[in-house]
Amino acid sequence: MRARSARRVNKMDAAHKTGPALEKTYRFLLWLVPTVEKFPRSQKFPLGDRIQAAALDVLEGLIEATYRRERAGHLARWRQANRSDWN
């Protein structure tokens, strides 16, 4: 019981220092990479690589936004760049 409580506190401390979006995206990637490895070979490379690249792009944008002083401008530019990628 005590170990579980300590882990919960550590997760909350990490999320508080970096922000919940960054922490959850990182945890998502920790789940995603082994999951993509289980894809059938015919789908692993064409689909799995695109999914992982998109998730890593999101993580990179969040990291840059978290550690920059002027976040609003950076997020607006990042959002605009990603919109043009999908159109």
N, C-alpha and C positions, 0 to 999 in steps of 0.2 A: 504494500500500500504506500509506503513512504517513497519507494523508488518511482512509482507512478506519479506521485505528487511532485517529486523533484523534476521529472521529465516535463511535466506540464508547465512548471515555472520556467524552465529553460526555454521551452518553445515560446512562451509568452514574452520572455526577455528578448529573445531574438527578433520576434515580430515587432516589439516596441522599438528596438534600435533601428531596424531597417524598414519597417512599415509592413502592414499586414498583406498588402498586394504582392510585394516582393517575396515575402516569406512563403505565401501560398503558391506563387508561381514556381518558386524553387522546389517546393514539395511536389508540385504537379510534375515537374520535369524528372524528379527522382522516381516517380511512378511511371512516367511515360516511356522513358528509355528502355527499361526491361520489357515493357508491354509491347513496344514496337519490335523488339527482338523476337517476339513470339509470333509475329505476323507470318503468313505463308511467304515463301521466297518470292513468289510472283508479285506480291504486294509490298514486301518489306522495303525495297529500294525506291520504286516510283512514288508510293504513297507515304511510307514511313519516313523517308528523308524529308519530304515536304512538310509533314506534320512537325517533325522535330525542328526543322529550320524555322518554321513560323513560331513555335513555342520559344525557341532560343532568341528570336528577334524581340519577342515581347519581354523576355527576361532582360535582355540587353537595354531596351528602352527604359524599363523600370529602374535598372541599376543607374543608368545615366541620370534619370530624373531624380532619383533619391539623393545622389551625391553632388548634384549641381546646386549652385546658389539660386540661379534664376530658373525655377522649375516650370512655371506656367508657359513661358515661351518655348522651352524645349519640348514639353508635352504637346503643344499645339503644332509645332513643326513635325514631330514624330507621327502624330495622328494624321496629319495631312499627307505625309509621305506614304503611310500605310493605306490610306484610302485610295490613292492613285495605283497602288500595287494590285488592288482587288478589282479595279474597273478596267 
